[in-house]
Every structure is written in C-alpha cells, then in structure tokens.
Amino acid sequence: MSGRAPAGRRSAANARGARSRLGRILLVRHADAGERAEWTGPDRDRPLSVRGRAQSELLAALLARNPVEHLVSSGYVRCVETFVPLGARLGLLTETAGWLEEGADPEKALTALLASGSVAACSHGDVVSGILFELAERGIALGSSPRMQKGSTWVLDVQDGRVATARYVPPPD
C-alpha cells in the first residue's frame, strides 16, 4: 500500500478544500480628491488631490503586503488613480467595474466581490457604506461606529464564500 487515499477520497477532500478556501477583499474608499464643489468638470473626471496622490502611494505600500490576485475599481478617475501605485507595485492592471461606481447597488457589489477571490477594490463612500450595511445585516461585527474615511480600507476575510471578519484600517497619512 502506498499510504495514499483512494482516488475518490482524494477528489472529495480536494473539493472540500476548494469550498473552504480562504480569500481576502480589500475594500478601499478612494483617496482624497478635494472638494466636489470646487471641481468645474464632470465629477467622474475629478482627480486625486496632492494629498490623495500621497495617500495612494502610502496605501500601495500598506496593501501590497496582502495576497491580491487582481485590482478592480470604479471607473471614476479618483478611484482608478488611487490604485495606480498599487498596480505598479504588484504588476497588475486595474479593471473597472460599473458595480463599484457611485449609486451602484451595494448588495450586487458585495456579491461580485465575494466571487472575485483575493481582490483589492476601490469605490465611493455610498457604495462602501452600503456594503458595510449589508455586512452588518448579515451579522458581521463592524464595531460600534464603522468608519470609512477617504483613503481607508476595510479588510474583509472570506471563508466558504462569505465574509467571516471585517477590520477597519484608517487612511495612511
């Protein structure tokens, strides 16, 4: 005997391992982009401020320590720019997704993120807060007053296709 499980048992064990796979979602609210009222162009084109560009560099150093398989972002300039330094560090391009744009359905965004594996995602305050509300409704502990400052990150650990834990990381300044 070789000491190995029969092929059928190995397959079942491998299937169980795939189902219990761990993942991580890094949910980032875009870095500082200045005041909306001071921008004269279309809001979707509003770039990061000088402070926001510095935040995005610091975020890259912080987030690159995590197992990230891909980057996904709202198509708004400030969100895409938030991930430029991270993409450069990781050698990844940022995909854009309408389900992360302002006004998107947070439940659909969360469902898409859960299907994405280990991912860093950049979005807006309304979508991030909506996702946090969904998580709270599902019984995930977020603390007594969940925060979501510009440039902050929620680290969502995923197990068996569901968020198991959530941890807030303030913006690097």
DAVENRA-V596142 format. One record per residue. PHI is phi in whole degrees, 0 to 359 (NA if undefined). NEAR is the number of other ideal C-beta (glycine too) atoms within 8 Angstrom. Layout:
BEGIN
phi:near
PHI:NEAR
PHI:NEAR
END
This chain:
BEGIN
phi:near
NA:2
272:3
84:3
265:5
288:6
305:6
308:6
299:6
290:8
299:10
297:8
296:8
295:9
296:8
295:8
298:8
298:8
293:7
292:8
267:8
304:8
267:7
213:10
216:13
249:16
258:14
264:13
252:15
274:14
310:17
291:16
302:10
234:12
72:9
270:5
305:7
293:4
271:5
268:10
264:2
271:6
299:5
300:8
298:7
264:8
293:13
273:9
293:14
281:9
302:5
299:8
296:19
295:11
295:8
300:17
295:17
294:9
293:10
300:17
301:12
297:9
287:10
282:13
295:10
283:4
264:10
284:5
249:15
268:6
202:10
245:16
223:13
212:16
303:16
282:10
295:14
307:10
297:13
286:15
300:14
297:14
300:18
264:15
302:10
295:10
295:17
300:12
296:8
296:9
267:9
70:5
239:9
272:5
267:12
277:8
253:10
217:11
299:7
288:9
250:16
281:13
310:8
84:4
291:13
284:7
299:12
295:8
294:9
298:15
297:11
300:8
295:10
295:13
296:11
272:6
265:11
76:7
275:10
220:15
253:14
232:14
244:16
216:17
250:13
305:8
292:8
286:15
300:13
296:10
295:12
295:15
297:13
298:9
301:11
295:13
299:10
298:6
271:8
89:5
277:10
288:6
241:9
91:6
288:2
216:4
303:8
249:7
199:10
295:8
300:12
85:16
270:13
224:12
255:15
267:13
250:13
272:12
248:12
220:10
55:7
77:6
227:8
290:12
263:8
216:8
224:13
222:7
272:12
239:8
297:7
296:10
284:9
225:5
END
